[in-house]
Amino acid sequence: MKEIHPKNLIPTLLEASEGFTKVWNDLIIDYGDDEIDWWTHINEYGGLYSVFNALAIYVAKIYKLSQFEELQRIFDLVEQWHREGSHYVKEATTVGFLEDLSNLNVVGNIDTSVFIKYMGPDTKHWWQEVKKFWETGKIIGVEEDT
């Protein structure tokens, strides 16, 4: 199985979530010149963490709009990133996306447990690790492949 590299995330995300395209375009515009390589550009502004912050906000929004099919497609990708991603992809998916998704300061007034039913088993595991971190201070340990 080929490991998922960070550069592969955005094209697959935009394919799975047409609605996120506008968010993505706004991110690129916010960061300046959209003619340069997006990966180099995004890396200057927080890498995947800045993208995953925007994705968490977007996921909460589409949940509130009852766009459940698109929501499921996004969580299917998140599961794939947890299973097949490079160490950086796995870490950013957990500490970037899931942590932001669980943070009411990021996603607003929403019961974040509503997202659990859309998660695959690996994503549920890391969701619980994020929750433990905030409840007990236990450091989130994204496992490296052996």
QUIJOBEL-V517910 format. One record per residue. N is the residue number from 1. D_FIRST is the distance of its C-alpha to the first C-alpha in Angstrom with 1 decimal. Layout:
# QUIJOBEL-V517910
{{N	D_FIRST} {N	D_FIRST}}
This chain:
# QUIJOBEL-V517910
{{1	0.0} {2	3.8} {3	6.4} {4	9.2} {5	12.4} {6	15.8} {7	16.9} {8	14.5} {9	16.1} {10	19.5} {11	19.0} {12	16.8} {13	19.4} {14	22.3} {15	21.0} {16	20.7} {17	24.0} {18	26.6} {19	29.0} {20	27.2} {21	27.8} {22	31.3} {23	30.4} {24	27.9} {25	30.7} {26	33.1} {27	31.0} {28	30.8} {29	34.5} {30	35.3} {31	33.7} {32	35.7} {33	35.0} {34	32.2} {35	32.3} {36	30.3} {37	26.5} {38	25.6} {39	23.2} {40	25.9} {41	28.4} {42	26.6} {43	25.8} {44	29.6} {45	30.1} {46	27.9} {47	24.4} {48	22.2} {49	24.9} {50	27.4} {51	25.2} {52	24.2} {53	27.9} {54	28.7} {55	26.0} {56	27.5} {57	30.9} {58	29.7} {59	28.0} {60	31.4} {61	33.2} {62	31.5} {63	31.8} {64	35.5} {65	35.7} {66	34.1} {67	31.2} {68	29.1} {69	26.8} {70	25.7} {71	25.5} {72	23.1} {73	20.9} {74	20.8} {75	20.1} {76	17.2} {77	15.7} {78	16.8} {79	15.0} {80	11.6} {81	12.6} {82	13.5} {83	10.3} {84	7.7} {85	10.3} {86	11.6} {87	14.6} {88	16.9} {89	15.3} {90	15.4} {91	18.9} {92	20.2} {93	19.0} {94	20.9} {95	23.8} {96	24.2} {97	23.5} {98	24.2} {99	27.1} {100	28.7} {101	28.3} {102	30.2} {103	32.9} {104	35.9} {105	37.0} {106	34.0} {107	33.7} {108	37.4} {109	39.2} {110	36.6} {111	35.7} {112	32.1} {113	31.5} {114	31.4} {115	27.8} {116	26.6} {117	26.6} {118	24.1} {119	21.5} {120	18.7} {121	18.8} {122	16.9} {123	19.0} {124	22.0} {125	21.5} {126	21.4} {127	24.3} {128	26.3} {129	25.6} {130	26.9} {131	29.9} {132	30.6} {133	30.7} {134	33.3} {135	35.3} {136	35.4} {137	34.1} {138	31.3} {139	28.9} {140	25.5} {141	23.0} {142	19.5} {143	17.6} {144	15.7} {145	12.7} {146	14.5}}
